[in-house]
Amino acid sequence: MRLSTKGRYAVMAMADLARNGAERAVSLAEIATRQEISLSYLEQLFARLRRGGLVKSVRGPGGGYRLAREAGDTWVSEIVLAVDEPLRATRCAVKGSPRGCMLTGERCITHDLWDGLGREIHRYLSSVSLEDVILRRNLVRGPAQALAAE
């Protein structure tokens, strides 16, 4: 599964906001410059993030955006979902639909594999907060770490 630019940029921008917005509102122009993301693209993403309740806008001089919740209470999966990115790896049109991706309506032979991968990605992103990202805490998990701990 590949995460699209929309989801990756939204997470990058939110991490920047979490790191730089503790004391003040942060303008999208600042984020755009630091993260090398188009300002117009950020405006589109932040409209969705605001509708999703993840950021609050501050008007007037010194205006910009602030996190709606603490960084430790904001999950990466919420950010990705707020910008309308589905966290699924199958090619089936509708998640949970009994109708599969094959022309006959059947599920492809690898459906369960990709569906399981999508669930694991969602589970992982649901376990990582913005605070984890900006502190680079507990971001690498898996068999290699289990072996290293032995």
PyMOL commands that set and color helices and strands:
alter all, ss='L'
color gray80, all
select helices_A, chain A and resi 5-20+28-35+39-51+71-73+76-82+111-125+130-135+143-149
alter helices_A, ss='H'
color red, helices_A
select strands_A, chain A and resi 55-58+64-67
alter strands_A, ss='S'
color yellow, strands_A
deselect
rebuild
show_as cartoon
